[in-house]
Every structure is written in structure tokens, then in C-alpha cells.
Amino acid sequence: MGSPAAGKVLFTDTHVREMVAAVLESESLPPIVQAGHPVLRAQAVPFTGQIGDADLARLIELMRATMHAAPGVGLAAPQIGIPLQLAVLEDLYDVPAENAAARSREPMEFFAILNPHYTPVGAETASHYEGCLSVRGWQAVVDRAATIDLAFDDETGSARTRRLGGWQARIAQHETDHLSGTVYLDKAHTRSLASDAEYAAYWARPGIAEAQAVLNF
């Protein structure tokens, strides 16, 4: 698998302000856009203060509510049609102990990231099935760095760095990738691709060894 193509610059600060205003003015949670929408394939605009602190806080809370309703463990602004380098992450779901151990999945408290960038720590990778709220109905195996350093700005504008491992690192990589126009299928083993129903029937295991052997990836 080669590196996925970078998203093109399709949007401006004006687009960001207009789309944020439209989302905040709505009386309902925004729909999560699906694969094929141009915003998912564009380079998101860096956050440079295009919207004020109050609107940024409202947007972050709206994204959190949308993520919970989906439900999911992460959501990037392009997934609700806003081409801005912003994502929210949270993983507090109860999962079977065997699955949590196999996936190095530990609880992650809510936080928002602006202008994020991740750097692999070491050469170790982990391979697991993952899905996406913008590619509903499908899952596939993706190889990702097992540990990363995530650099980002928080909602106050302060520069932060967090070292994340296991499932937390996977979530952060997945959401950060969205901001450069990359979806998880760009990095997936395509022979592992499974509908949600077939995944549940055959491959919903703590690890991927059985799927790897049978599907030949």
C-alpha cells in the first residue's frame, strides 16, 4: 500500500465562517457527511482564529454531541461539512476485557484538537479492524503506528503534545487523517473489507489472525 494522495486546497476562511455559522444556527445536530462529499477529500483549513472563542466553544460541544449520538469515539469537523482543522476525541465505552487487552484499549477522556500533527514513536505497528462514521456500513483492517506523539493546539490556543498508545493512538491518527483529506480506506488492507453484518458474523474477534488467514491479506 502506498501513501494516500493529499487533499487539495478547496476551501478558504470565508467558507469556514459560513459553514460554521450555518451549523450553529441549526436547531438540530448536523448530519455526518458520507464518502463522496468533497469536504472529506479536501485539505482542511488551519485554525487561525476565523471564528471567535464563543463560537468555537459552541462548535466543539456540538461536535461532541454529534459524536455521542452517532455513536463514535472521534469526529473531525469535515465530517459535519466544515473544512477546519478541528477534531474531538473521547472513548469511555465499556468493552469486553479480552477485546480491550488485544487492542490496548484504555479509556480516554474528552478533548479537542486544533491543527494536529502526529509523529510515530518507534517502528512498532498495530493492525486492527476499524470503521468510520463517514463510511457507514463497512470495516477494514488498517496498520497504524502503535505509539504516537500528537502535537496540537487546544481550544484556548495553547500548544500541547500528548503521547498516545494503543487504541487511543489509533483514534487520534484516524481523526487527524481526516483533516488532510484521508479516510481510513485509503490505508486499509482492501481484502479485509467487510460489511458490518459480515464482520459481526465472521471477524468480530479480539484480534485479526483468523480474518487474515481466511481473507488472505
Backbone hydrogen bonds in HBPLUS format (Angstrom, degrees):
<---DONOR---> <-ACCEPTOR-->    atom                        ^
c    i                          cat <-CA-CA->   ^        H-A-AA   ^      H-
h    n   atom  resd res      DA  || num        DHA   H-A  angle D-A-AA Bond
n    s   type  num  typ     dist DA aas  dist angle  dist       angle   num
A0007-GLY N   A0180-SER O   2.92 MM 173  5.49 147.0  2.03 154.1 152.2     1
A0043-GLN N   A0008-LYS O   2.76 MM  35  5.36 165.8  1.78 135.7 136.6     2
A0016-VAL N   A0012-THR O   3.08 MM   4  6.49 159.8  2.13 150.7 156.2     3
A0017-ARG N   A0013-ASP O   2.96 MM   4  6.28 167.4  1.98 157.0 158.4     4
A0018-GLU N   A0014-THR O   2.99 MM   4  6.18 165.0  2.02 153.9 158.0     5
A0019-MET N   A0015-HIS O   2.88 MM   4  6.04 164.4  1.91 157.6 161.6     6
A0020-VAL N   A0016-VAL O   2.89 MM   4  6.02 160.9  1.93 156.6 161.9     7
A0021-ALA N   A0017-ARG O   3.02 MM   4  6.10 163.4  2.05 145.2 150.2     8
A0022-ALA N   A0018-GLU O   3.05 MM   4  6.26 156.2  2.11 143.2 149.5     9
A0023-VAL N   A0019-MET O   3.05 MM   4  6.23 158.2  2.10 145.7 151.0    10
A0024-LEU N   A0020-VAL O   2.91 MM   4  6.09 167.3  1.92 159.0 162.4    11
A0025-GLU N   A0021-ALA O   2.96 MM   4  6.01 140.7  2.12 144.1 154.1    12
A0026-SER N   A0023-VAL O   3.29 MM   3  5.42 146.6  2.41  99.8 109.0    13
A0033-VAL N   A0079-GLN O   2.78 MM  46  5.39 147.2  1.89 144.1 151.5    14
A0037-HIS N   A0034-GLN O   3.09 MM   3  6.12 158.0  2.14 150.0 154.9    15
A0035-ALA N   A0134-SER O   2.82 MM  99  5.83 137.4  2.01 173.8 165.3    16
A0040-LEU N   A0037-HIS O   3.11 MM   3  5.86 148.0  2.22 121.5 128.7    17
A0041-ARG N   A0038-PRO O   3.01 MM   3  5.36 153.9  2.08 110.9 119.0    18
A0044-ALA N   A0179-LEU O   2.97 MM 135  5.10 161.2  2.01 136.9 141.9    19
A0045-VAL N   A0083-PRO O   2.75 MM  38  5.90 169.2  1.76 136.9 135.2    20
A0085-GLN N   A0045-VAL O   2.96 MM  40  5.79 150.3  2.05 153.8 146.8    21
A0056-LEU N   A0052-GLY O   2.92 MM   4  6.11 155.8  1.98 154.7 162.6    22
A0057-ALA N   A0053-ASP O   2.94 MM   4  6.13 160.7  1.98 149.0 153.6    23
A0058-ARG N   A0054-ALA O   3.00 MM   4  6.27 157.4  2.06 146.5 152.9    24
A0059-LEU N   A0055-ASP O   2.86 MM   4  6.02 155.8  1.92 146.4 153.1    25
A0060-ILE N   A0056-LEU O   2.94 MM   4  6.18 160.6  1.98 152.6 157.2    26
A0061-GLU N   A0057-ALA O   3.09 MM   4  6.32 161.1  2.13 147.9 152.5    27
A0062-LEU N   A0058-ARG O   2.92 MM   4  6.10 150.5  2.01 145.0 153.8    28
A0063-MET N   A0059-LEU O   2.87 MM   4  6.10 156.1  1.93 151.0 157.3    29
A0064-ARG N   A0060-ILE O   2.94 MM   4  6.17 150.3  2.03 143.8 152.3    30
A0065-ALA N   A0061-GLU O   2.99 MM   4  6.21 159.4  2.03 145.1 150.0    31
A0066-THR N   A0062-LEU O   2.94 MM   4  6.14 155.3  2.00 145.6 152.8    32
A0067-MET N   A0063-MET O   2.88 MM   4  6.04 156.2  1.94 146.7 152.9    33
A0068-HIS N   A0064-ARG O   2.96 MM   4  6.23 161.7  2.00 151.2 155.7    34
A0069-ALA N   A0065-ALA O   2.97 MM   4  6.14 156.7  2.02 146.3 152.7    35
A0070-ALA N   A0066-THR O   3.11 MM   4  6.18 135.6  2.31 140.8 151.4    36
A0070-ALA N   A0067-MET O   3.27 MM   3  5.30 133.5  2.50  95.8 107.8    37
A0072-GLY N   A0067-MET O   2.85 MM   5  5.25 125.8  2.14 141.2 152.0    38
A0090-GLU N   A0073-VAL O   3.03 MM  17  5.13 168.5  2.04 136.0 135.7    39
A0075-LEU N   A0088-VAL O   2.95 MM  13  5.42 150.2  2.04 152.6 156.7    40
A0088-VAL N   A0075-LEU O   2.84 MM  13  5.42 158.4  1.89 151.8 158.0    41
A0079-GLN N   A0076-ALA O   2.84 MM   3  5.52 145.6  1.96 120.1 130.2    42
A0077-ALA N   A0086-LEU O   2.83 MM   9  5.50 169.1  1.84 162.4 159.4    43
A0080-ILE N   A0077-ALA O   2.96 MM   3  5.60 164.3  1.98 121.5 126.6    44
A0082-ILE N   A0077-ALA O   3.09 MM   5  5.13 156.9  2.15 134.5 127.5    45
A0081-GLY N   A0078-PRO O   2.94 MM   3  4.73 157.3  1.99 108.0 107.8    46
A0084-LEU N   A0082-ILE O   2.86 MM   2  5.62 140.6  2.01 103.5  92.8    47
A0086-LEU N   A0084-LEU O   2.78 MM   2  5.58 127.3  2.06 113.2  96.7    48
A0115-ASN N   A0085-GLN O   2.97 MM  30  5.09 156.8  2.03 133.5 137.7    49
A0087-ALA N   A0113-ILE O   2.98 MM  26  5.40 148.3  2.09 149.7 157.9    50
A0113-ILE N   A0087-ALA O   2.86 MM  26  5.40 165.2  1.88 158.8 162.1    51
A0089-LEU N   A0111-PHE O   3.00 MM  22  5.64 158.1  2.05 161.4 168.4    52
A0111-PHE N   A0089-LEU O   3.04 MM  22  5.64 146.1  2.16 153.5 161.4    53
A0091-ASP N   A0108-MET O   2.89 MM  17  4.84 170.0  1.90 139.2 142.6    54
A0108-MET N   A0091-ASP O   2.77 MM  17  4.84 159.8  1.81 132.2 139.0    55
A0099-ASN N   A0096-PRO O   3.06 MM   3  5.36 116.5  2.48 104.6 119.3    56
A0100-ALA N   A0096-PRO O   2.94 MM   4  6.23 165.1  1.96 159.8 164.6    57
A0101-ALA N   A0097-ALA O   2.93 MM   4  6.09 157.0  1.98 149.0 154.6    58
A0102-ALA N   A0098-GLU O   3.04 MM   4  6.22 164.5  2.06 147.5 151.6    59
A0103-ARG N   A0099-ASN O   3.00 MM   4  6.09 147.2  2.11 149.2 157.5    60
A0105-ARG N   A0100-ALA O   2.85 MM   5  4.65 163.9  1.87 138.9 143.6    61
A0104-SER N   A0101-ALA O   3.32 MM   3  5.08 161.4  2.35  98.3 103.7    62
A0167-TRP N   A0104-SER O   3.08 MM  63  5.83 162.4  2.11 120.7 125.2    63
A0114-LEU N   A0153-ASP O   2.91 MM  39  4.94 145.0  2.03 150.2 157.6    64
A0153-ASP N   A0114-LEU O   2.85 MM  39  4.94 171.4  1.86 148.6 151.2    65
A0117-HIS N   A0151-ALA O   2.82 MM  34  5.28 142.0  1.97 154.3 162.3    66
A0151-ALA N   A0117-HIS O   2.82 MM  34  5.28 170.3  1.83 170.6 167.4    67
A0119-THR N   A0149-ASP O   2.96 MM  30  5.23 150.1  2.05 139.7 149.4    68
A0149-ASP N   A0119-THR O   2.88 MM  30  5.23 154.9  1.94 145.7 153.4    69
A0121-VAL N   A0147-THR O   2.85 MM  26  5.35 162.2  1.88 142.1 138.3    70
A0146-ALA N   A0124-GLU O   2.97 MM  22  5.64 176.0  1.97 136.4 135.3    71
A0126-ALA N   A0144-ARG O   2.81 MM  18  5.51 154.6  1.87 157.8 166.3    72
A0144-ARG N   A0126-ALA O   2.91 MM  18  5.51 165.9  1.93 155.8 159.4    73
A0128-HIS N   A0142-VAL O   3.42 MM  14  5.85 156.3  2.48 140.7 140.0    74
A0142-VAL N   A0128-HIS O   2.99 MM  14  5.85 156.7  2.04 151.8 149.6    75
A0130-GLU N   A0140-ALA O   2.89 MM  10  5.72 149.0  1.99 140.8 145.4    76
A0140-ALA N   A0130-GLU O   3.11 MM  10  5.72 159.4  2.16 153.0 155.9    77
A0135-VAL N   A0132-CYS O   3.04 MM   3  5.17 165.3  2.06 109.2 113.2    78
A0196-ASP N   A0137-GLY O   2.92 MM  59  5.25 142.3  2.07 125.4 126.0    79
A0139-GLN N   A0194-ALA O   2.84 MM  55  5.40 146.5  1.95 154.6 165.7    80
A0194-ALA N   A0139-GLN O   2.84 MM  55  5.40 159.2  1.89 162.1 167.0    81
A0189-HIS N   A0141-VAL O   2.87 MM  48  5.64 156.8  1.93 162.0 169.5    82
A0166-GLY N   A0146-ALA O   2.98 MM  20  5.56 132.9  2.21 158.0 166.8    83
A0148-ILE N   A0164-LEU O   2.89 MM  16  5.47 161.1  1.92 159.2 165.6    84
A0164-LEU N   A0148-ILE O   2.93 MM  16  5.47 156.7  1.99 152.9 160.5    85
A0150-LEU N   A0162-ARG O   2.77 MM  12  5.18 177.8  1.77 156.1 156.0    86
A0162-ARG N   A0150-LEU O   2.88 MM  12  5.18 154.4  1.94 140.8 148.8    87
A0152-PHE N   A0160-ARG O   2.99 MM   8  5.36 160.9  2.03 143.7 147.7    88
A0160-ARG N   A0152-PHE O   2.68 MM   8  5.36 165.3  1.70 176.8 175.7    89
A0154-ASP N   A0158-SER O   2.87 MM   4  5.50 158.8  1.92 152.1 156.9    90
A0157-GLY N   A0154-ASP O   2.90 MM   3  5.38 163.4  1.93 119.2 124.6    91
A0169-ALA N   A0165-GLY O   3.35 MM   4  4.75 153.6  2.42  99.9 103.9    92
A0169-ALA N   A0166-GLY O   3.12 MM   3  5.41 120.9  2.48 101.8 115.1    93
A0170-ARG N   A0166-GLY O   3.15 MM   4  6.54 149.7  2.25 143.9 152.9    94
A0171-ILE N   A0167-TRP O   2.94 MM   4  6.22 162.6  1.97 153.9 157.0    95
A0172-ALA N   A0168-GLN O   3.08 MM   4  6.30 167.5  2.10 149.8 153.0    96
A0173-GLN N   A0169-ALA O   2.96 MM   4  6.14 156.7  2.02 147.5 153.7    97
A0174-HIS N   A0170-ARG O   2.93 MM   4  6.08 166.6  1.94 154.7 158.5    98
A0175-GLU N   A0171-ILE O   2.99 MM   4  6.21 169.8  2.00 158.8 160.5    99
A0176-THR N   A0172-ALA O   2.97 MM   4  5.98 160.2  2.01 144.1 150.3   100
A0177-ASP N   A0173-GLN O   2.90 MM   4  5.97 155.8  1.95 148.4 154.9   101
A0178-HIS N   A0175-GLU O   3.18 MM   3  5.28 125.1  2.50  96.0 109.1   102
A0179-LEU N   A0176-THR O   3.00 MM   3  5.45 140.3  2.16 109.3 119.8   103
A0180-SER N   A0177-ASP O   3.00 MM   3  5.54 165.6  2.02 118.4 123.2   104
A0182-THR N   A0177-ASP O   3.11 MM   5  5.14 159.1  2.15 140.6 136.5   105
A0181-GLY N   A0178-HIS O   3.15 MM   3  5.18 162.9  2.18 108.9 110.0   106
A0186-ASP N   A0183-VAL O   2.92 MM   3  5.75 153.4  1.99 125.9 132.8   107
A0187-LYS N   A0184-TYR O   2.97 MM   3  5.51 151.3  2.05 114.1 122.2   108
A0188-ALA N   A0185-LEU O   3.32 MM   3  4.79 155.2  2.38  92.3  99.6   109
A0192-SER N   A0189-HIS O   2.88 MM   3  5.55 155.8  1.94 120.3 128.3   110
A0193-LEU N   A0190-THR O   3.16 MM   3  5.32 161.8  2.20 106.6 112.3   111
A0199-TYR N   A0195-SER O   2.79 MM   4  5.96 159.3  1.84 159.1 165.9   112
A0200-ALA N   A0196-ASP O   2.95 MM   4  6.11 161.6  1.99 145.8 150.4   113
A0201-ALA N   A0197-ALA O   3.02 MM   4  6.21 146.7  2.13 139.4 148.9   114
A0202-TYR N   A0198-GLU O   2.89 MM   4  5.93 153.2  1.96 148.5 154.3   115
A0203-TRP N   A0199-TYR O   2.82 MM   4  4.84 135.8  2.02 124.6 138.8   116
A0204-ALA N   A0199-TYR O   2.96 MM   5  5.75 110.0  2.46 168.0 155.7   117
A0205-ARG N   A0203-TRP O   2.74 MM   2  5.50 131.0  1.98 111.9  95.9   118
A0212-GLN N   A0208-ILE O   2.85 MM   4  5.94 160.6  1.89 161.1 167.7   119
A0213-ALA N   A0209-ALA O   3.00 MM   4  6.21 153.7  2.07 147.3 153.6   120
A0214-VAL N   A0210-GLU O   3.01 MM   4  6.21 167.2  2.03 156.7 159.6   121
A0215-LEU N   A0211-ALA O   2.81 MM   4  5.59 161.5  1.85 148.0 154.5   122
A0216-ASN N   A0212-GLN O   3.03 MM   4  5.41 124.8  2.34 123.5 133.9   123
